[in-house]
Amino acid sequence: MKRTSLIFITIILTALLGVAILVSADGHASNSHQVVSNQTATSQASTITIDNFSFVPTTVTVAAGTTVTWTNSDDVPHTIVSDNKIFKSKVLDTDEKFSYMFTKPGTYPYFCSVHPKMTAKIVVQ
Ligand SMILES: [Cu+2]
């Protein structure tokens, strides 16, 4: 009788331990999934700030499929215009944004049509 209940308790404990291991393994798996999604998000989005009559950074290298977002942090209006008219923003006031997704590899020089000396480029790999 005693031996039977001992076996029974052992089975229960083993089952509980199994559940605990499954739960922790599952938690670990979803954590690493989050890390992977974060890395993907980072490589598919890139930001450029317009400040003090400059595009910062001046050259940005991204993977094909990346969406680049420009934010005008300057207190004067600026535009983002591709040299070969592939993309063109409206006039961006302070804190306004413009986004463009680059799908094909290549070099995309651009400038500000209000201040044509403001030049920069996106390199898509
Ligand atoms: Cu400008």
Residues whose N, C-alpha, C, O or C-beta is under 5 A from the ligand:
A	BS01	CU	P77 H78 T79 C112 V114 H115 M118
